[in-house]
Structure formats: C-alpha cells, structure tokens
Amino acid sequence: MNTVAPPRTSGNREESTPLKALWPSVRHFGGSLLRTYPWLAAVVVSVSGIAVVASLATDMSLPYKFLAVVALASSSFVWGFSVRSSRRRRFPPLSHLHRRQYAATWDSLTASREEAYSAAAGHKDEAEFRQSGAATVQNLLELAPVRPHDQVLEVGCGVARIGRELAPCCATWTGADISANMLTHAARRLEGLPNVRLVQLHDVELSELESGSFDVVYFTNMLIHLDEMDRWQYAQEAFRVLRPSGRIFMDIIDVESDAGWGMFAHDSVRYKHLERPPYMPRFSNASELTVYLQRAGFVGIQAHHRSPLVIVTGVKPSGE
Ligand SMILES: C[S@@+](CC[C@H](N)C(=O)[O-])C[C@H]1O[C@@H](n2cnc3c(N)ncnc32)[C@H](O)[C@@H]1O
C-alpha cells in the first residue's frame, strides 16, 4: 500500500506566494467536488462544447469565442485528470472510520479477492503476490528463526501471503486476523495444506489463543497500520502466548532509513491538509519496538536494519 517516493520538503515559507498558499485548498476543494459529483466535469465539457459550436455558428464577438475555447480546453483537462485519478485511487478514504476500528476498516478494503490481495501487498496477480512475500519468509527463517518443529503464529495474517509459504517449513502455522473477509480469502488460499489453522480476533488481544502455546510469534506488514498503544498491547499478548524460549519477530517501516523517510515525507505532502485514512501507515523505528519488547519482558532484543524495514526480534526468558 506504500510507494517509495523521493524525499520532498513541504515548502519553503519565504518563497511562498499568496497563490501558492491558496493552491492546496483549491485542489482539495476541487478534488472533493469531483469526488462528490463525478459527472460534473463531463457536464461542464458538454456545455463549453455547445458554447464553442454556438460561437462559431453565430456572429459572436472574438473575446466570447476565445473564452468558450478556453473553457472547453480547461474543462476537458480537468475531466481527463479526474478520470485518471479516480482510476488510480485504489483505496477509499473511509473518512467515517477512525484508526482503531480495525475490523470495519479492513473488511471495507477486502470485499473481493483482488481487493484483499491489493490491500495486503499491492499485487493482484497470484505469482507476483507470492513473490512479494519471499524476502519476509527469508527473514523469518533467518532471524526468528523458524525451524521445522516450531508452532508458529502470525498476527494480522491477511490472506496468508506469508503463511502459505512458511507452513511447509514449520510444524504448524496459525494465522490470526481481525478481518473476517481477509480470513475467508486466506482459507481459500490455504486449501490442501494440512498443518494450518485460522483464528478470527475480536479485539487487540489474543484471548482466543492459549498461553504458552507457540514457539514463534511474528507480525509483518501490520503493526504499521496500528495505533502505538495497540502495538504495545500486542507485544504483551505475544509474550503471553509464547512458550519459554519462544521468539518474537516484528517488522515495520523504519523512518530512520532513507527509503522509510522518503515514504514519510511523501505522505506528509500528500496529506498536508487532509485527515489520513485509518489504514495509512504510521511509521516507526527500532527504539519504539525495542522498548515495547523490553517492557513486555523479552530478552536478547536485536534490531536488524533491512531498509525500508527494521525488524526487531526477542526471546521470552526460559524461566518464565
Ligand atoms: C497490510 S495487511 C498485511 C497482511 C499480511 N501480514 C501480509 O503481509 O500479507 C494488514 C493486515 O493486518 C490486519 N489487521 C489490521 N488491524 C489488526 C488488528 N488490530 N489486529 C489483527 N489484525 C489486524 C488486517 O486485517 C490485514 O489483514
């Protein structure tokens, strides 16, 4: 759901002119008008077209003809622009929901299989989708590390993009998610795999899962969508459901990496005057995740920098 964009500054106040200062508001107003009334641009183009024909067919003055042509050209430009941007707008703004309404947010984004794939990793094609998880699977095998006898839990598993690839490498794979839609699509993708299970979560906790029942708990490509307090909540819950010596793995886009900063700066410009949709990323860094793991009781905490991600791993002490 994120695209890497080069860092851009959000504007030098000294260079700003009244017109420049007004432009974001004009763009915002125009954008909302076209979203609310998508037919408006087409109507304006048709009316200006009729005005051009009328001005040519009748004996109208030159300034009027000129004005009609300018109106036609500019309204056609706006129409084309709005059609293109509505095609590009893959995700709805969901402005009626706030960030912590996770189930409603993610169910709204994932009615169809294509939407679910897109919301999980930005790819609709099965081959590309599977390929997009390869680096994460590698990171889990290397850093968690996931071993053949392990019972593994993914929190926020989506359509099992990672689980489907990881299940053959461990004893059991459990995917937990708060979105019923995501789990329905996941169940279809996992058909035929003998060692997998899906669990629907109903809150930011793992109360559906027994204490001390997993060797590895991981969070990938999901904490970025959560409120900070909920990241902390899940760190504590992961500690509870892990066995002594169990390992935790969390990844997040690292605002301290150049690529992560690029995404942050891009969003800061894009949403300068707008409320961000509830699923948009909340970037982080190693320090934030490290403090949650320390406070939850994990030891051996390490941060692995794999730009744009930082992966933080830890171990539940063997005496717990
Ligand atoms: C971007 S998708 C990533 C899915 C999967 N981890 C992957 O990498 O393909 C984020 C997932 O987190 C889930 N999610 C969002 N908020 C959640 C929450 N509070 N608890 C559990 N899952 C949540 C969403 O339903 C969605 O499936």
The ligand as an SDF file (V2000), in Angstrom:
LIG
                    3D

 27 29  0  0  0  0  0  0  0  0999 V2000
   -1.3370   -4.9400    5.0120 C   0  0  0  0  0  0  0  0  0  0  0  0
   -2.1800   -6.3460    5.6040 S   0  0  0  0  0  0  0  0  0  0  0  0
   -0.8260   -7.4850    5.7380 C   0  0  0  0  0  0  0  0  0  0  0  0
   -1.2460   -8.9130    5.8310 C   0  0  0  0  0  0  0  0  0  0  0  0
   -0.0850   -9.9110    5.9820 C   0  0  0  0  0  0  0  0  0  0  0  0
    0.6280   -9.7170    7.2070 N   0  0  0  0  0  0  0  0  0  0  0  0
    0.8350   -9.8160    4.8050 C   0  0  0  0  0  0  0  0  0  0  0  0
    1.9570   -9.3220    4.9740 O   0  0  0  0  0  0  0  0  0  0  0  0
    0.4410  -10.2300    3.7150 O   0  0  0  0  0  0  0  0  0  0  0  0
   -2.5280   -5.9310    7.2980 C   0  0  0  0  0  0  0  0  0  0  0  0
   -3.3460   -6.9890    7.9870 C   0  0  0  0  0  0  0  0  0  0  0  0
   -3.4850   -6.6620    9.3710 O   0  0  0  0  0  0  0  0  0  0  0  0
   -4.8200   -6.9370    9.7580 C   0  0  0  0  0  0  0  0  0  0  0  0
   -5.1260   -6.1220   10.9280 N   0  0  0  0  0  0  0  0  0  0  0  0
   -5.3400   -4.7910   10.9610 C   0  0  0  0  0  0  0  0  0  0  0  0
   -5.5610   -4.4020   12.2190 N   0  0  0  0  0  0  0  0  0  0  0  0
   -5.4780   -5.5070   13.0010 C   0  0  0  0  0  0  0  0  0  0  0  0
   -5.6160   -5.7490   14.3850 C   0  0  0  0  0  0  0  0  0  0  0  0
   -5.8560   -4.7690   15.2560 N   0  0  0  0  0  0  0  0  0  0  0  0
   -5.4710   -7.0000   14.8320 N   0  0  0  0  0  0  0  0  0  0  0  0
   -5.2080   -8.0320   13.9800 C   0  0  0  0  0  0  0  0  0  0  0  0
   -5.0790   -7.8600   12.6530 N   0  0  0  0  0  0  0  0  0  0  0  0
   -5.2080   -6.6140   12.1670 C   0  0  0  0  0  0  0  0  0  0  0  0
   -5.6470   -6.5850    8.5540 C   0  0  0  0  0  0  0  0  0  0  0  0
   -6.9180   -7.1820    8.5710 O   0  0  0  0  0  0  0  0  0  0  0  0
   -4.7630   -7.1020    7.4370 C   0  0  0  0  0  0  0  0  0  0  0  0
   -5.0400   -8.4380    7.1590 O   0  0  0  0  0  0  0  0  0  0  0  0
  1  2  1  0
  2  3  1  0
  2 10  1  0
  3  4  1  0
  4  5  1  0
  5  6  1  0
  5  7  1  0
  7  8  2  0
  7  9  1  0
 10 11  1  0
 11 12  1  0
 11 26  1  0
 12 13  1  0
 13 14  1  0
 13 24  1  0
 14 15  1  0
 14 23  1  0
 15 16  2  0
 16 17  1  0
 17 18  1  0
 17 23  2  0
 18 19  1  0
 18 20  2  0
 20 21  1  0
 21 22  2  0
 22 23  1  0
 24 25  1  0
 24 26  1  0
 26 27  1  0
M  CHG  2   2   1   9  -1
M  END
$$$$
